[in-house]
Amino acid sequence: MNKDRLPKNYVLLQHEYPGFMAAVERLGAVLKEQGPIDDKTAHLIQLAAAVAIHSEGAVHSHVRRALAAGASREEINHAIILLTSTLGFPTASAALSWAQDIFGEGKD
């Protein structure tokens, strides 16, 4: 991930607690190695979890990561829309707006 796109708090944690953050990053890498799920699907699953816990920052992160792993905007939006019957319209709507934040990056 581009260091310029990392959230300020994440960068702060990396600076203040480098060992802790290295362990967190390594955990993520090890977990991905444990099974057959490809990166795109893994990020769509993690995106759904981020939506469920109402974490705007994590939604931003996993939208970026899903795009980088080859997911289309349509796949990302569909993954979020599918959550409506489980999490409710307000939650899905908020997550769609957070995804739009990322889709709109770089557009003036």
N, C-alpha and C positions, 0 to 999 in steps of 0.2 A: 504494500500500500504506500502511496505517495505520502511522505512525511508532512508535506504542506496541508494535507487533508485530514490529518489526525486531529481529533478534538483536543482543545487546550488542556483539559483535565487529564487526558491520557498521556500527553506529552509531559505534563507536570509529574504524574505518577512515575513515568519512565525515569525522569531526572531524580526525583526524591527517593524512589525505591527500585533501583535497577534490578536487583536480584529477584524481588517479588514479581516485577513485570516480565522478566525473562522466563520465570517459572510459569506464569499465566500463558504466555505466548507458546512455550514448549508444550504445555498441557493441550492447548488447542491443536497443535500439530500432531501430537500423539493420538488424540481422539480421532482425528480424520484418518489416520493410518489403520484404525482398528476394524474397518469394514469396507464393504463394496460401494458405498454411496459416493457418487462423484461430487466434485466441488460445487457445481451449480445447484444440485439438489440439496446438498448440505447447507448452502447459504439460504436457500428458500425455506428450509426447515428452521434455521436459526432466525430468519426474518419473521416467520410466524410466531416464534417464541418471543421475539422482541416486541411484536405487536401486542401479544397477550399480556406482557408486563408493562405496557404503555411507555416503553423506553424510546423516546424520539431519537436519541443519539445512536442507540443500537439499531433502530430501523434505518437510519441514514447509513450506518456502517455496512449493514448487510445488503442494502440496496446497491451500494457501491460495489461490494464484493460479489454479489450475484451478477451484476452487469459485467464485471471483469472476468467472471467464470463462464460467460456466454449466455446468460439469461437475457431474454428480451424484456422490454418494458411491459409488453402484453403478458408475459409469464409472471412477472413480478406483481403486476396489478391483479392478475387472476388469483395468485397465491393469497393476496390480501383479501380480495373479495370473497374467496371461499370461507374466510373466517367469520363472515357476517352472522351466519346462523349459530355459531358457537359463542362469539364474543360480543355480538351486537353491532348495529349500524354505526353508532357514534364512534366506537373504537376503530372499526374498519375505515370509516370516513377520515378520521384523524390520521391513520396510517397511510392512506392514499395521499393525503396532503403532504405528509413527511416524505413519501417516495417522490412526489412531484418536486420537492425541494432539490432532490438530487438529480432528477431528470432535467431540471432547469439550470443546473450548474454550467457555467461557461457560456450561457446564452445571454446576450446583452439586449 
